[in-house]
Amino acid sequence: MNERRHGPLTMHFLNALIIFGVFINCINGIPWTQEKLTHRAATLTAGEIRSALAHTDLDQMWQRDLTPLLVTRYPGTAGSLAVQQHIKATLGSLEAGWNVTEDSFESQTPYGPLTFTNLIATLDPSAKRRLVLACHYDSKYYPPQWHGREFQGATDSAVPCAMMLELARALDQELKTQKSSSPDLTLQLLFFDGEEAMFQWTATDSLYGSRHLAQRMEGTPHPAGATDTNLLHGIDLFVLLDLIGAPGPRFGSQFSSTSRWLTRLQHIERRLHSMGLLVDHPSNVQYFWPNMPVGFVEDDHVPFLNRGVRILHLIPTPFPSVWHTFDDNEENLDRSTIQNLNKILQIFSLEYLNARPINPQNPQNAP
């Protein structure tokens, strides 16, 4: 075997490259994996907020995205496949240029082996850091011989999925610009399959998709070619949306490490309220409660949390009264709440990404 040895000049050059690489990866004295801890979001002006929200439309979201999702869609069904196709087609039609991949796998369930498919949409896969928005698109399985009814799972979790698609569509131009101007920070959307237990919630009969994807991400080097960092290191903040769409939600704080981002959502809610941009939102209504600690909830964030990912779990306390009943349907959704949360989440995402709208409306109204 021939062994190649480096001469003194070559070694000096290699050492210089290593030192330079460490310098590049330690902007402001911290590694890129720690930048999430000190990340500062932008604050949009009133004019920029109005411009950013000019393209979000609840009626269109309802027709384009929510209605196609309100079908029986537990893993392996025709409804599940149709929802997958809808999500991929929607994101694929946008100018921002989303990279959409599938994470398909087979897992044993109480009813035998089933195929599950997660969908991963990344605005810029080459970016080191990601703001992640996540939800599950599967619906809970109810054997027809037991009930003879179809479970829509409107809040659980058709609405969160529709909200994420609406965000991508309404902010298409802003995200397109952000993609080209911010190479180190991007947005990623995760649509999990198999969150619901097929029979009874256990460690193995639940969270099929998120358990698989978290493990897969942990084993995937990031950036490409890295030897000591993986895709999980690239997640700045993992925002999980679940059980959204009922009236009067209250989102409390489960994790002190991300309470400042819940506080930011609270501030955005107040700003939009003061601008008259929220519907049926009197002064005594408040969605986000960063000072209200809530109990731990097992959900799709757990496999990521257990691997050190920072979590912001947006699930109301208490759960909607229709949870896991056949009344979790379109009729019991609150349109105003969904519209307001759409706006708040869209502004939160833009500000986190430091993305500003093009040609703000009414700039004279900006503070």
MOMO-V596963 format. One record per run of one state. SS is the DSSP state (~ for helix, > for strand, _ for the rest). FROM is the first residue (numbers start at 1). LEN is the number of residues. If there is no record, write none. Layout:
# MOMO-V596963
ss=SS from=FROM len=LEN
ss=SS from=FROM len=LEN
This chain:
# MOMO-V596963
ss=_ from=1 len=7
ss=~ from=8 len=18
ss=_ from=26 len=1
ss=~ from=27 len=3
ss=_ from=30 len=2
ss=~ from=32 len=6
ss=_ from=38 len=8
ss=~ from=46 len=10
ss=_ from=56 len=2
ss=~ from=58 len=12
ss=_ from=70 len=8
ss=~ from=78 len=15
ss=_ from=93 len=6
ss=> from=99 len=11
ss=_ from=110 len=2
ss=> from=112 len=11
ss=_ from=123 len=6
ss=> from=129 len=8
ss=_ from=137 len=7
ss=~ from=144 len=4
ss=_ from=148 len=6
ss=~ from=154 len=17
ss=_ from=171 len=1
ss=~ from=172 len=10
ss=_ from=182 len=3
ss=> from=185 len=8
ss=_ from=193 len=15
ss=~ from=208 len=11
ss=_ from=219 len=2
ss=> from=221 len=1
ss=_ from=222 len=8
ss=> from=230 len=1
ss=~ from=231 len=4
ss=> from=235 len=8
ss=_ from=243 len=8
ss=> from=251 len=3
ss=_ from=254 len=2
ss=~ from=256 len=19
ss=_ from=275 len=13
ss=> from=288 len=6
ss=_ from=294 len=8
ss=~ from=302 len=4
ss=_ from=306 len=5
ss=> from=311 len=5
ss=_ from=316 len=14
ss=~ from=330 len=3
ss=_ from=333 len=2
ss=~ from=335 len=18
ss=_ from=353 len=10
ss=~ from=363 len=3
ss=_ from=366 len=2
